[in-house]
Structure formats: structure tokens, C-alpha cells
Amino acid sequence: MLTHHVILRVVVRALLPFIVLFAFYVQMHGKVSPGGGFQAGTLLASAFILYALVFGTRRLMRVISLLHLRIGTCLGVMLYGGVGVYNLLRGEHFLDYSPLLTHPTDGQVLGIFLVELGVG
């Protein structure tokens, strides 16, 4: 842990909320612009890595535990796969988003959003 780098710690503390906020922006705005789940997940992971590099992994584990990471990972995989399995159970194609809602375009929007959320 870098205890003697006060300026670095202050700058990282100031930047982390903006990095996380930008990750959520990329996640939510990914369906209409470049970006999406993978890019948002990378940004969010970089925020955690930056925190661990400056403050140490023990302090990071107090912020987010391994249990939370495992639960988040499992929920993401289940959400991604669940969209496809839901369509299979309805007799449609795997990850064909159109049948999710009555209007095909609305189904596409919802399906892409859910899959990108799972990836993120």
C-alpha cells in the first residue's frame, strides 16, 4: 500500500466515482452508441484495480468481497443465458430478441439491454 503518496491517494479517491459513473453511463447508453456491457465491465474492473493498486487488496476486500464478486458473476451469466433459454422454452431461436415482447422492435431493445447488462 502506498501510504506515503498522499497526492496519489487523494486523486484516486476523487477520480473513482467518476470512473464508476462513466462505466454505468457506457452500460446504459451502449444500445444506441458504441459501448455496452464489455466496455462498461472493463471500466468498472479498472476502477477496482486502481483502488487495489493504491490502497491495497485488503482494503479493496472490505469494499467488495469475493462473495459479492461471485454473486455478480453468476447473476451476469444467468441473465445472459436466461434471455436465450427463455426464448428456447417459448420455441424460438436462442438469443432471438424479437419474441421477448409483442412488438419485435421493443423486444430487440429489451433483449440487447438485458444481454449487455449480463455481460457488464
SEVORO-235424 format. One line per 4 residues: number of its first residue (from 1); their letters; for each residue x, z, y of C-alpha. Coordinates in steps of 0.1 Angstrom, whole numbers. Example, Ala and Ser with C-alpha at 12.3 -4.5 7.8 and 13.67 -1.06 7.14 Angstrom:
BEGIN
1) AS) 123:78:-45 ~ 137:71:-11;
This chain:
BEGIN
1) MLTH) 0:0:0 ~ 13:-9:34 ~ 9:24:52 ~ 34:17:80;
5) HVIL) 18:-17:91 ~ -8:-3:114 ~ -14:-36:132 ~ -19:-55:99;
9) RVVV) -44:-29:87 ~ -64:-30:120 ~ -65:-68:120 ~ -76:-69:84;
13) RALL) -103:-44:90 ~ -116:-64:119 ~ -115:-97:100 ~ -130:-87:67;
17) PFIV) -167:-85:79 ~ -163:-120:94 ~ -148:-134:62 ~ -177:-119:42;
21) LFAF) -203:-131:67 ~ -188:-166:66 ~ -189:-166:28 ~ -226:-158:29;
25) YVQM) -231:-185:55 ~ -214:-211:33 ~ -236:-199:4 ~ -268:-201:22;
29) HGKV) -260:-233:41 ~ -245:-251:11 ~ -276:-271:2 ~ -276:-291:34;
33) SPGG) -239:-293:43 ~ -205:-292:25 ~ -201:-259:7 ~ -220:-239:-17;
37) GFQA) -215:-215:-45 ~ -179:-222:-55 ~ -167:-222:-19 ~ -186:-191:-10;
41) GTLL) -173:-173:-41 ~ -138:-183:-32 ~ -142:-169:3 ~ -156:-137:-9;
45) ASAF) -129:-133:-35 ~ -102:-139:-8 ~ -117:-111:12 ~ -114:-87:-17;
49) ILYA) -78:-99:-24 ~ -68:-95:12 ~ -83:-59:12 ~ -63:-51:-20;
53) LVFG) -31:-65:-7 ~ -33:-45:25 ~ -49:-12:14 ~ -41:-12:-24;
57) TRRL) -61:-18:-55 ~ -71:19:-59 ~ -88:18:-26 ~ -105:-15:-35;
61) MRVI) -118:1:-67 ~ -136:27:-45 ~ -152:-1:-25 ~ -163:-22:-55;
65) SLLH) -158:-10:-91 ~ -152:-30:-123 ~ -188:-22:-133 ~ -202:-39:-102;
69) LRIG) -179:-69:-108 ~ -191:-73:-144 ~ -227:-69:-134 ~ -224:-95:-107;
73) TCLG) -206:-119:-130 ~ -233:-115:-157 ~ -261:-119:-132 ~ -245:-151:-119;
77) VMLY) -241:-167:-153 ~ -276:-156:-163 ~ -291:-171:-131 ~ -272:-204:-135;
81) GGVG) -281:-207:-172 ~ -316:-193:-167 ~ -326:-222:-145 ~ -316:-246:-172;
85) VYNL) -331:-226:-201 ~ -364:-222:-181 ~ -367:-260:-179 ~ -358:-263:-216;
89) LRGE) -386:-239:-225 ~ -410:-260:-205 ~ -400:-291:-224 ~ -379:-306:-195;
93) HFLD) -343:-316:-192 ~ -316:-289:-188 ~ -309:-283:-151 ~ -335:-308:-140;
97) YSPL) -347:-291:-109 ~ -378:-312:-101 ~ -402:-294:-126 ~ -394:-260:-111;
101) LTHP) -422:-263:-85 ~ -453:-285:-82 ~ -436:-308:-56 ~ -404:-324:-70;
105) TDGQ) -385:-321:-37 ~ -393:-284:-34 ~ -382:-279:-70 ~ -349:-297:-62;
109) VLGI) -343:-274:-32 ~ -351:-242:-52 ~ -331:-253:-82 ~ -300:-262:-62;
113) FLVE) -302:-229:-43 ~ -305:-208:-75 ~ -277:-226:-93 ~ -254:-223:-62;
117) LGVG) -263:-186:-59 ~ -254:-181:-95 ~ -221:-199:-91 ~ -213:-179:-60;
